[in-house]
Amino acid sequence: MKGILKLAFKLLVNDKGKYAALLVGITFAVFLMVQMTSIFSGILAKASSTVINLGAKVWVLDPAVNNVANSIPMPDYVLNAVRSIDGVEYAVPMYSGGALVKLKNGVFQSVTILGLDDNSLVGRPELIEGEIEDIYAENAFIVVDDAEIAKLENPGIGTEFELNDHRGVIVGIAKVASSGLFGIPTLYTTYSKAIQYIPSTRFTIAFILVEPKSSDAIPHIQHQVKRLGYEALTEEEFMQKISNYYKYKTGLGTNIFIMTIVSFLVGLSISGQTFYTFILENLEKFGALKAIGIKGKELVYMILFQAGLTAVIGYGLGVGFCTLIITIAKLKVPDYSANITFTTLGFAFVMVLIIAGISSYIGIRKVLKIEPFDIFRS
């Protein structure tokens, strides 16, 4: 068997043009599939950035809310009711909303304002500069140092701006685990200042952050919140709800899926056609092998080895090329959304195996039909 596979390898690489065409087809297909799915994965991760950064175990929200950016304010009695549920260690309100700030140069910039509970500051970010206690000062805000901070002219501690005719002052610079999706800078302040500075509706609680006494208490909390007419989700459940929204209720998921399928078909067509041409050009050699006693099963092993080897090498080249492009893009465009995950790599690998399997099947059918006397007669 070792000799048969060695012979298959020599047949494969002997025609360098056909071999290169096979590799290019699979590499290009893998690159496109990994690129598309990585972008989608990055977008989904950034869509849940607020959930990731605040780190609350349970989120209470209106059932109609499908992502953090579009919250529906809840009345104050919901907060009191949640606090009275057995199994709740504590529950705090959170403000989330958008605003326009006026910079020193007169430019207006959209920002996301997150208002933390005044007493506990649950969900506060890690500070790079400044002290967290300074957030209680008048007009105090903390800015997140991410890819969007340049839109605020890279403010430092003491930088002033105007927010709805109120003076704002940067008292701290924070870092977070994940930056936002929509390219909007983020400012933290206290809940009381947020509802004071930003025009709002009658109700101002965007979300209620709950700390359960134990993991076993979460189902009971969820049941009691549901009886109030609201929804309690764990961090993972909320992130999944946001992902489902972007997958199924926007055109994003459909477009990415279509592009991925197109990438698969491109790779399949190029590889299938090239591999079929390769088999046709080597029919005489396969027929000669049959004539000297090589069994059909061994010929099948040869073709599977050739297709599999090409697929694996093309997969490696495609993943490497995609990783290089994403790395360069992130260096040049800091807010570029693309994350290569194990799921992305696994999906691309399965699709490559399908391409290799279909290409092999086309070649195997042709080789098994050939008869040695046809070769020698011609």
C-alpha positions in Angstrom: 0.0 0.0 0.0 2.9 2.4 0.8 4.2 2.0 -2.8 0.7 2.6 -4.2 0.4 5.9 -2.3 3.9 6.9 -3.3 3.0 6.3 -6.9 -0.2 8.3 -6.5 1.8 11.2 -5.1 4.2 11.2 -8.0 1.2 11.1 -10.5 -0.3 14.0 -8.7 2.7 16.4 -8.6 4.1 15.3 -11.9 1.8 17.7 -13.8 2.7 20.9 -11.9 0.1 23.0 -13.7 -2.8 20.8 -12.9 -1.6 20.4 -9.3 -1.3 24.1 -8.9 -4.8 24.7 -10.3 -6.2 22.2 -7.8 -4.5 23.9 -4.9 -5.6 27.4 -6.1 -9.2 26.3 -6.3 -9.4 24.8 -2.8 -7.2 27.6 -1.3 -9.5 30.3 -2.8 -12.6 28.5 -1.6 -11.3 28.0 2.0 -10.1 31.6 2.1 -13.6 32.9 1.1 -15.4 30.6 3.5 -13.2 31.3 6.5 -13.2 35.0 5.7 -17.0 35.2 5.5 -17.7 33.1 8.6 -15.0 35.0 10.6 -16.5 38.3 9.8 -19.9 37.0 10.9 -18.4 35.6 14.1 -16.7 39.0 14.8 -19.9 40.9 14.2 -21.9 38.6 16.6 -19.2 39.0 19.3 -19.2 42.8 19.0 -23.1 42.9 19.0 -22.9 41.3 22.5 -20.1 43.6 23.7 -22.2 45.3 26.4 -23.3 42.0 27.8 -19.7 40.7 27.8 -18.2 43.9 29.4 -20.8 44.3 32.2 -20.6 40.6 33.1 -24.0 40.3 34.9 -25.1 36.7 35.5 -28.8 37.4 34.9 -30.4 40.2 32.8 -34.0 41.3 33.3 -35.5 43.0 30.2 -38.7 43.5 28.3 -39.5 40.4 26.2 -39.6 42.5 23.0 -35.9 43.5 23.4 -33.7 41.6 20.9 -30.4 43.4 21.3 -28.7 45.7 23.7 -28.8 48.7 21.4 -32.6 48.8 21.4 -33.7 48.6 25.0 -37.3 49.1 26.2 -37.5 51.0 29.5 -39.1 49.3 32.4 -41.1 50.9 35.3 -39.5 51.2 38.8 -41.8 48.6 40.4 -40.1 45.8 38.3 -36.8 46.6 40.1 -38.5 46.3 43.5 -40.3 43.2 42.5 -37.1 41.5 41.3 -35.3 42.4 44.5 -38.0 40.7 46.5 -37.6 37.4 44.7 -36.2 34.5 46.7 -32.7 33.6 45.5 -31.7 37.2 44.4 -28.5 38.4 46.1 -29.0 41.9 44.7 -30.5 43.6 41.7 -29.5 47.0 40.3 -30.8 49.2 37.5 -28.8 50.1 34.4 -29.2 52.9 31.9 -28.4 52.4 28.3 -29.0 55.0 25.7 -27.5 57.1 22.9 -26.6 60.8 23.0 -24.8 63.5 21.1 -21.8 65.2 22.6 -20.3 68.4 21.4 -16.5 68.4 21.3 -14.2 71.3 21.8 -13.8 71.9 18.1 -17.6 72.2 17.7 -18.1 68.8 16.1 -21.0 66.6 17.3 -20.4 62.9 17.9 -22.8 60.1 18.7 -22.0 58.2 21.9 -23.4 55.3 23.9 -24.0 56.2 27.5 -24.1 53.4 30.1 -25.4 54.4 33.5 -24.2 52.3 36.4 -26.0 51.9 39.7 -24.9 54.7 42.0 -24.5 52.6 45.1 -22.7 49.5 43.8 -21.3 50.5 40.3 -22.0 46.9 39.2 -20.6 46.4 35.7 -17.9 49.1 36.1 -15.0 48.7 33.6 -11.3 48.3 34.5 -9.6 51.6 34.6 -6.3 52.4 32.8 -6.2 55.9 34.2 -8.1 57.6 37.0 -9.9 56.4 40.0 -13.4 54.8 39.9 -14.5 57.0 42.8 -14.2 60.0 40.6 -17.3 58.9 38.7 -19.4 60.4 41.6 -18.0 63.9 40.9 -20.2 66.4 39.2 -20.3 66.0 35.4 -18.0 63.0 35.6 -17.7 60.4 32.8 -15.4 57.5 32.0 -14.4 56.9 28.4 -13.6 53.5 26.9 -10.3 53.3 25.2 -11.1 51.2 22.2 -11.0 51.6 18.4 -13.6 54.4 18.6 -12.0 56.7 21.1 -10.3 58.6 18.2 -13.8 59.9 17.2 -13.7 61.8 20.5 -10.3 63.2 19.7 -8.5 60.8 22.0 -9.6 62.6 25.3 -7.5 62.4 28.4 -8.4 63.0 32.0 -9.8 66.5 32.4 -11.0 66.7 28.8 -14.3 68.6 28.6 -17.3 68.3 26.3 -20.9 69.3 26.2 -23.8 66.9 26.5 -27.4 68.2 26.1 -26.3 71.7 27.5 -24.5 70.0 30.4 -20.8 70.1 30.9 -19.1 66.8 30.9 -15.6 66.0 32.1 -13.5 62.8 31.5 -12.4 61.5 34.9 -11.1 58.1 33.8 -10.1 56.0 30.9 -11.2 52.4 30.8 -10.5 49.2 28.8 -13.1 46.6 28.1 -13.1 43.0 26.7 -15.0 43.8 23.6 -15.6 47.0 21.6 -19.0 47.9 20.2 -20.4 46.9 16.8 -21.6 50.2 15.3 -18.5 52.3 15.6 -19.8 54.5 18.4 -17.6 55.5 21.4 -18.8 54.5 24.9 -19.1 56.6 28.0 -19.8 55.4 31.5 -21.4 57.4 34.3 -23.7 56.9 37.2 -27.4 56.0 36.7 -28.6 59.2 38.3 -26.4 61.5 36.1 -27.4 59.5 33.0 -31.2 60.1 33.5 -30.5 63.7 34.5 -28.4 64.6 31.5 -30.2 62.7 28.7 -33.8 63.2 27.7 -35.7 60.1 28.4 -39.2 58.6 28.6 -41.3 58.2 31.8 -39.4 55.0 32.6 -35.6 54.9 32.6 -34.5 51.4 33.6 -33.1 49.8 30.4 -32.0 46.6 32.1 -31.9 45.1 35.6 -28.6 43.3 36.5 -29.2 40.5 38.9 -26.8 38.5 41.0 -28.4 35.2 42.1 -27.4 33.6 45.4 -26.6 30.5 43.5 -26.9 29.0 40.1 -29.7 26.8 41.3 -31.8 29.9 42.0 -31.7 31.1 38.4 -34.7 29.0 37.1 -36.8 30.2 40.0 -35.9 33.8 39.3 -36.7 33.4 35.7 -40.1 31.9 36.5 -41.0 34.7 38.9 -39.8 37.4 36.4 -41.9 35.8 33.7 -45.0 36.1 35.9 -44.3 39.9 36.1 -44.5 40.0 32.3 -40.8 40.4 31.7 -37.9 38.1 30.8 -34.8 37.0 32.8 -31.9 35.7 30.8 -28.5 34.4 31.8 -25.5 36.0 30.1 -25.2 33.2 27.6 -28.9 33.2 26.8 -28.9 36.9 26.2 -25.9 36.6 23.9 -27.7 33.8 22.0 -30.8 35.9 21.7 -28.7 38.8 20.2 -27.0 36.3 17.8 -30.3 34.9 16.7 -31.6 38.4 16.0 -28.7 39.2 13.7 -28.8 35.7 12.1 -32.5 35.4 11.3 -34.1 38.8 11.6 -31.7 40.9 9.6 -30.2 40.4 6.2 -26.8 39.9 7.7 -27.1 36.2 8.3 -28.7 35.5 5.0 -26.0 37.4 3.0 -23.1 35.7 4.8 -24.7 32.3 4.2 -25.2 33.0 0.5 -21.6 34.2 0.2 -20.3 31.1 2.0 -22.3 28.8 -0.3 -21.0 30.6 -3.3 -17.5 30.2 -2.0 -18.1 26.5 -1.6 -19.5 26.2 -5.2 -16.6 28.1 -6.6 -14.1 25.7 -5.0 -16.1 22.7 -5.9 -16.4 23.7 -9.6 -12.7 24.6 -9.9 -11.4 21.5 -8.1 -13.9 19.1 -9.5 -13.3 20.2 -13.1 -9.5 20.2 -12.7 -9.4 16.9 -10.9 -11.6 15.3 -13.6 -9.2 16.7 -16.3 -6.3 15.2 -14.3 -8.0 11.8 -14.3 -8.7 12.0 -18.0 -5.1 12.8 -18.8 -3.9 9.9 -16.7 -6.4 7.3 -17.8 -3.7 5.4 -19.7 -1.6 5.2 -16.6 -4.5 3.9 -14.5 -5.3 1.4 -17.2 -1.7 0.2 -17.3 -1.8 -0.3 -13.5 -5.0 -2.3 -13.9 -3.2 -4.4 -16.6 -0.3 -5.3 -14.3 -2.7 -6.5 -11.5 -3.5 -3.4 -9.4 -7.0 -4.0 -8.0 -9.9 -1.5 -8.4 -9.9 -1.0 -4.6 -6.3 0.1 -4.7 -7.0 2.5 -7.5 -9.7 4.0 -5.3 -7.2 4.4 -2.5 -4.9 6.2 -4.9 -7.6 8.7 -6.0 -8.8 9.3 -2.4 -5.2 9.9 -1.3 -4.6 12.4 -4.2 -7.9 14.3 -3.5 -7.4 14.2 0.3 -3.8 15.4 0.1 -4.7 18.3 -2.2 -7.6 19.2 0.1 -5.5 19.3 3.3 -2.7 21.4 1.7 -5.3 23.8 0.1 -7.1 24.0 3.5 -3.8 25.0 5.3 -2.9 27.5 2.6 -6.4 29.0 2.7 -6.5 29.3 6.5 -3.0 30.8 6.6 -3.8 33.3 3.9 -7.0 34.4 5.5 -5.3 34.7 8.9 -2.6 36.9 7.3 -5.2 39.2 5.7 -7.3 39.5 8.9 -4.2 40.3 10.9 -3.1 43.0 8.5 -6.6 44.4 8.4 -6.8 44.6 12.2 -3.5 46.5 12.3 -4.7 49.0 9.7 -8.4 49.2 10.8 -8.6 48.6 14.5 -12.4 48.2 14.6 -12.3 45.5 11.8 -14.8 42.8 12.9 -13.4 39.3 12.2 -12.7 36.4 14.6 -11.4 33.1 13.4 -12.9 30.5 15.8 -12.6 26.7 16.1 -16.2 26.5 14.8 -15.2 28.6 11.7 -12.2 26.3 11.1 -14.2 23.2 11.6 -16.9 24.3 9.2 -14.4 25.1 6.5 -12.7 21.8 7.0 -15.9 19.9 6.6 -16.7 21.8 3.5 -13.3 21.0 2.1 -13.8 17.3 2.8 -17.1 17.5 0.9 -15.3 19.1 -2.1 -12.6 16.4 -1.9 -15.2 13.7 -1.7 -17.2 14.9 -4.7 -14.0 15.4 -6.8 -12.9 11.9 -5.8 -16.2 10.3 -6.7 -16.1 11.9 -10.2 -12.6 10.5 -10.7 -13.3 7.1 -9.2 -16.3 6.5 -11.5 -14.2 7.2 -14.6 -11.2 5.0 -13.5 -13.3 2.0 -12.5 -15.0 1.9 -15.9 -11.8 1.8 -17.8 -10.6 -1.6 -19.2 -6.9 -2.4 -19.8 -7.5 -3.7 -23.3 -9.0 -0.4 -24.3 -5.7 1.3 -23.4 -3.5 -1.1 -25.3 -5.9 -1.3 -28.2 -5.7 2.5 -28.7 
